[in-house]
Amino acid sequence: MNIDFKAHNSSINYLDSLKEIIALTWPQLLMMLAQFLVALADIVVAGHINKEVQASLGLISISIFFFLIIATAISSGAVAIISQSLGAGQRKRVERYTSLLFILAISFGIFFTIVFSVAKNAFLQILNVPESILPITAYFLSVYLYVLPAYYLLLSTNAIFQAYKKVKFPLYSMCLITSLNGILDFGLGLGLWGFPYLGYRGVAWATFCSVTLGAICNVHNMYRTGLLVFPLFPPLRWIRIAWRCLYSYAWPAAMTQILWQGSYIILYIIIRYLPVEHVGPLAGFAAGMRIESILLMPAFALNLTASILIGQTLGKGQHDKAQKIALNILGVGTAVITLAALCLWNFRVPILDFIAPDAIVQKNTLSYLSYVLPATPFTVGAMILGGIMNGAGATFYTMISFGITAWFIRIPLAYFSCQIIWLNSEGIWFSILVSHVCHCLCLLFIFQFMNWRKFAMRTPR
């Protein structure tokens, strides 16, 4: 009897790869679920207060991610550099980068809190916030700026844990955040369980308290597990060399965030200038993105898993294995989440009844979902491919692909569709669908035909 040992070994390698993907993904998926519950609690409580609060929260939720651009860039650099360094067996380099990233997170968080607080009124003017929701939006913005240092620390320490494959620690912190945020949202926001009724102010301070607690928990766990090594400050000579590598990974990631968040802010501004009533579409946009995030939770978890595995595999110099792992994650993730999108569509009505009680908001949310859910395979594919590029340090390719599809396809198409064809928010939803398809195809071309693996292993020892 002839045994095909090559096929047998290939099958074993595939199963081992799949097991590792699952082991890294499920804690991150639960963490995404916890993050979704945080956003859900915010939007549900806001919706039960009134649609103006819901619209304000949606606008600020988009804006706060704009303020976290540098934190996201630091996190992207952390995953790529630390995972590649661990794969290469460079333990001292890993410790130094961990300390450097920790210091940068605190420093940038405090710096941007001061800068954005000074420029708060100018930012609100740029957004052209409707007068009916301006006071609420201004209050949300003020409180969210206070919590920026904690946000920066939380995101950066999460990334450090993930790069080490210690993915359960961010989950523990996120569970604490979810629990406290839910209690304070419903307690302070709606005056339940004996808490004082603060309305939208309660929703804002629930975020502040819960995120701060999560950041403290992460720092404690880093110290307890030995990831935070004292003295914190690495040698200055090493920092000068290491900064160049971190910068080469981080600046394209930061630009991607600017392009991404900026494009959504432009979409909000386009909605603001619609020839029809705009508060309903604004609130519908916010509620629709919350529902869409149900699907994007596992996609983002797979994005992080891809970054970790690709980074460590390339750090070992195993380029062919990295390609196979990437294809496994891409194929399985896209197929499973697309099936989930079909299931979600069947339950859209009861979900809408819970998230958006207002009839006008429900109508606009359903319109949004009618366009973005069919784009699910492309949205998920682009997210996973982005994680692959991030793990390899090829953040430049992600920046270029998103910049082209968001700013040269999505925004012009949204404006043209709203002003000439639909004359309502459907033109914006259509532009999002088209841009997701183009973004995925662009990244797929890069993955298949360009040498994205060349960006790995540039880190100084």
N, C-alpha and C positions, 0 to 999 in steps of 0.2 A: 504494500500500500504506500502510495506516494503522498507525502504531507507537504503542503505549501507553507513552509516555515515563514517565508516573507509575508504572506497574507495574514498568517496567524499573529506574527509580531505586530503587524500594522493594526490589526484589530485590537490587540492588547494596548498598544500606544494610544489608540483612539479612545478606548474606555478609560484609561488613566487620565488622559487629557480632559475627558468629559467629567470625571469625578472631581478633578481639581477645579474645573470651571464652576461646578455646582457648589463645592465647598466654599469657594470665595464669593459666589453670587448670592446665596440665600441670606447670609447676614446683611449684605448690602441691600438686598431686596426688601428685607424687613425694615431696614433703616429708611429706605425710600417710602415705604408704607407709613412709617412714623412721620416722616416729613409731610406726606400727603395729608395725614390726619391733622397736623398742625395747620396747614393751609385750609383744609376743609372746615376746621373749627372756626378759623378767622372769617371765612367767607359766609358760613352759615349764620354765625352770630351777627355779622354785618348785614346780611340779608334780612334778618328778623328785626333789625333796628329800622332801616329803610334803604331804598335803592341808592340814595345819594351816598350813604356810607359805603355801600358795596362798590359803587363806581370809584370812590376815592381810594378805597383799599386796593382795588385792581390797578389803578394808576400808580400808586406808591409801590406796590409789589413789583411792578416792572422796573420802577426807578431805583429801588434799593439794590437790585442786581447790578445796575450801572455803577453804583457806589462800591460794589464788591469786586470790581474788575481786577484790581491788583491782587486781592486775596485769591481769586480764581487762578490768576496767572502763577502766583506762588505755589498754589496747590498742584497745578499742572506740572510745574518744574520739579516739585517735591516727588511726585509719583515717578516721573521719568528718571530723574537723577538717582534717587535712593534705590529704586528697584533695579536699575542697571548696575549700580555700585554693589548691591547685595549679590546680584548674579555673578559679578566679576570677583567676589570675595574680598572687596576692599572695605574692611570693617572700620578702619580709622576714618576714611573718607566719609563713610555713612554717618558716623557720630558727629563729625564736623558740620556736615550739611544739615543734619537735624537741628543742631544748635543755631546755625545761621538762619535757617528758615523760621525757627521759633522767634528769634530776635526781630527779623524783618516783619513778621506778622504783627507783633505788638507795636512796632515803630510806625508802620504804615497805617494801622488802625487808628492810632491817636492822631497822626498827621491829617488824615482825610476827614476825621470828625471835625477838626478845627476848620479846615479849608471849606468843606461843604456847608458847615453851619454859617460861615460868613457869607457864602454865596447862595443861601437858601432862597431868598426872595427872587433873585435873578433866575434861579432854576425853575421856580414856579411860573415865572413870566414866560420862559422858553416853552414850557409845557402848554401854555395858554389854557390853564385850568378854568372851567366854567365857573362863573361867580357863585352859582348855587352850591357848589361843593368846595370852594376855595378854602374856607376856614377849617373844614374837616381835613382836607388834604394837607394843609399847612401843619396841623397838629400831628398827624401821622408822620410827616416828614421829620419834624423836630425830634420826636421820640425815637424814631428809627435811626437817626444820626447819632444819638447818644449811645446806641448799642453797637455801633460800628466796630470798636476795638474788640468786643467780645465775639462778634461775627468773624472778624479776621482771624482771631485765635482759634475759634471753633473749626473753621474750614481748613486752616493750615494743619492743625493737629490731627484732624480726620484724615487728611491726605498722607501724613507721615505714618499713621497707624496702618493705612491701607497699603502703602508701599512695603511695609514690613510683613504684610499678609496677616496682621493682627486686626482683622476686620470686625471682630466682635466688640472691641472697645468703643468705636464710634456708635455702634448699635446701642450699647448701654446708655451712653450719653443722650442719644436721640430719644430713647424711651423716657428718660427723665424730662427732657424738654417737652415731649408730647403730653405727658401727664400733667405737668405744671401749667402748660399753655392752655390745655383744655379746661382745667379747673378754673383758671383765672379768666379765660374768655367768657365762659358761661356765667361764672360768678360775678365778675365785675362788669362784663358787657351787658348782661341781661338782669343782673341783680338777684341771681338765684342763690340758694343755700346760705342765706344770711349775709351774703356779701353786699356792700353798698353798690347801688346802681351808678355806674360811670359811663354807660353807653359806649360810644366809639373810643373814648379815652381809655376805658378798661381793656379794649382789644389791643390798643397800642402798648400799654404797659404790661400786658400779658406776654407779648413778644419780648420786651426788654428783660423781664425777670427770667423767663425760660431760657433764652439764648445765653444769658450771663451764667446761669447755673450749668448749662451744658459745657461751656468753655472751661469753667472751673473744674468740672468733673474730668475733662480730657487732660488738663494739666496735671491733676492728681494722678491719673492712671499712667501718664508718661513718666512721671517721677517714680511711681511704684514699680513699674516694669523695667526701669533702668534705661529707657530711651532718652531721657533728659539727663545728660552728663554734665557735671560741673567741673571746671569753670565753663560757663556758657559760651563765652566769646572765643572763637577760634583765632589762631595767629593772623595778624593783619596781612602778612605776605601771602598766606594761603587764600585769604578772602579775596585779594585782588585777582588772583588767578581763577578762583572758583566762581566769582561774580560773573566773569565773561561767559562761562558755560551756562550758569543759571539764566543769565540775561538772554542768551541765544535761544533758550527754550521758552522763557517766560514772555518776552515781548510779543511774539506772534500770538500766544495764548491770550494776552491782554488785548491785543488788537481785535482778535476774534470776538471777545466779549464786548468790546466797544461797538463793533459792527453789528453784533447780534442784538444787544440791548438798545442800541441806537435805532436799529430798524424797527423794533417794536414801539419805541417811543414815537417815531415818525408815523407809524400806523395809528397810534392813539391820536396824534395831531390831525391826521387825515379824517378820522372819525369825527373829531371835534368840528371840522369844517363841512360835514355832510349837509346837503340841502334839506335834510329831514331832522327830526328830533334825535339827539345824540347821547343823552344820558342812558337810555335803554341799550343801545349798542355797546356803550362803554362797559356797562354792568354785565351784559351778555358775553362780551369778550373775556372779562375777568372770570365769570362762572364757567365758560366753555374751556378755558385753559386749565381750570382746576379739574374738570372732568377728564380732559385729555391727559392730564398728568397721571391719572390712574394707569394708563397704558405706558407712559414714559418712565414710570418707576422701574420696572424690570429692564427697560432699555438703558436707563442710566446706570443701573447696577451692572449690567453687562459691559457698558462703556468703561466703568472703573475696573472690572475684572480683566478686560482686554488690556488696559493700560498696565496693570500689575504684571500679568503673565508675559506680555510681549516685552516689557522692559527687562524683566529678569532673564528671559530666554535670550534676548539679544545681548545682555550683559555677559552671558556665558559664551557668546559667539555662535550660537546655534540658529543661524538665519533661516534654514529650511524648516526647522521645527516651528519657528515663530510664524512662518507663513501658514503652516498647517493648523496651528492653534487659532490663528486669526480666522481662517475659513470655517473652522468648527463653530466658533462663537457666532460668526456672522450668519451662517446657515440656520443653526438651531434657534438662535434668538429671534431672527426675523420671522421664521415660520410660526413659532409659538405665539408671539405677541400679535401677529396678524390675525390668528384665530381668536385671540382674546378680544380684538377690536370688533369682530363680528358678534361676539357675545355681548359686549358692552352696548352695541347699537340696539339690541333687543330690550335692554333695561334702561334706555335713555329717559323714558317718561317718569318712572318712579324716582330716578336719581335727580331729575330736574325739579320734581315736586319738593324734594328735600333741600337741595342746594339753593334754588332760586324760586321762592314762593310767588314773586311778582309775575303777573301774566306777560307783561311786556318784556321783562328780562328772559323769561322762558322762551318766548318766540325768537329772540335774538340768539340765545344760546343754542337752540336747536338748529338754527340756520348755520351757525359756526361749525357745529359738529357734522353737519351734512357735507361739509367740504374737507375738514381735516381728518376725519376718520378714514375715508378712502385713501388718504395719503400715508396711512400707517406703515406699510412695508418700506416705503422710501424714507420716512422720518426715522424709523428704528434703524434701518440700514445705515443711514448717515451718522446716527449717534454712535453705533458700534464701530464704524470705520473711523470716526473721530477719536474714539478711545484707543484704537490700534495705532493711529498716527501719534497720539500723545505719548503712548508707552515707548515708541521708537524715538521720541524727541522731534518728530517731523511736524511740529505745530505750524510751521510756515505753510505747508500744503493745506492744512485745515483753514488757515486764515484766508488764503487766496480763494479757495473754493467757496467759502461762505460769503466772502466779500463780493464776489461776482454775482452769486445767485440772490443775495439779499438786496444789494444796492443797485444792481443793474437789471434785475428781473422783478423781484418782489415789489419794491417801492414804486418804480415807474408803472408797473402793471396795476398796482392798487389804486394809484391816483387816476390813471386813465379809465379804469373800470368804474370807479365811483363817480367820476365827473361826466362820463359820456355814455356808458352802457347801462349799468344798474341804477345809478343815482342813489344807492344806499350801501349799507355795509357789506352786502354780498360780494361786491367787487374786491373787497379786502380779503375776505375768506378765500375767494378764488385765487388771488395772488399768492396766498400762503401755500395752497395746494400745489400750484405750479412750481414755486421756488423749492419746496421740499423734494419734488421729483428731480429737479435739475441738480440740487445739491448732492443727492445720493448718487446720481449717475456720474457727477464730476469726481467725487471721492472714489467711486468704484474704478473709474479710469486710472486715477493715480495709483490705487492699490495694485492694479493688474499690470500696468505698463511703465510705472516709474519706480526708481530705486529709493523708496521711502526708508529703507533700513540703513542707509548710509549715515543718517543723523545720529545713530546710536554710538555709545562708547567714546564720547568726546570729553568726558568728565576728567578733570585733573585728579591725580592721585594724592 
